[in-house]
């Protein structure tokens, strides 16, 4: 999977961005549809909801 490192913030400016926001913007993000941990939580939640409403 290719990770894109060039990011642009398209805001009118010049605009001052707080340091904590700049730090958050450089963190690597993942696609929740492909994240194994998300998929595990999703499947567990789905199974619990099935049990709650009586679906097989």
Beta strands, then each sheet from edge to edge (+ up, - down):
end
